Amino acid sequence: MNYYDFLVIALKLLVVFICIILFLKITGKTSLSQMSSIDFIGNMILGGIAGGIIYNPKLTVYDFLIVLLMWTAIMYTSNYLKKNSQNAKAFIVGNPIVLMDKGKIKLDAFTSVNLDISSFAVLLRMKNVFNINSVEKAILEPNGQLTVVKKGDKDISAIVLENEKPRNDVLEDLGKSEAWLKSRLSRQGYKSYQGLYCVEYYNRRLYVIPSDSVD
């Protein structure tokens, strides 16, 4: 390789670096802790696209920008659907999976995520829970983290309404209905879901969390 080839690679590296930073900002994923499985896959594909443009002399920066725009559109659309459609969110990200409830192991849930008891015990130890018998409820979150409620602790809260839309799957798990949610909100003076971005159910009470867009 001559001096010109190295200069072209350096230019491509700079453009790729800037474009990836912009990509992460546009899609709103600037740290690993924010990333779901689909974001992780997306970034792997993005790395493949970047590697191809850097090491393939036949591909120009213009080619990279076109492919990056297409991939950005796909990722932006998926994030939009996750935010505005519960069905799309369940398909793209997945739903929390209850591994233990009322102190009992849910074997079907373990099978569905290909998890054995020994691995489950390791996850518990990572949460400073060293005795499976002390667990009242354990939930595997879509990002792979484990949420644990120990016996004697109060149950965790549940988001029953998000972004002006009821979480029907959560309501069903709680044994509640949308009619119940509307009735409880009506008692608090809310006649519709408009302007409600987070409604939480905790300790048998419903809490409307205000946002800065609501007076």
Beta strands, then each sheet from edge to edge (+ up, - down):
strand 1: 97-101
strand 2: 104-105
strand 3: 135-140
strand 4: 146-150
strand 5: 158-162
strand 6: 165-166
strand 7: 198-202
strand 8: 205-208
sheet 1: 2+ 1- 3+ 4-
sheet 2: 6+ 5- 7+ 8-
end
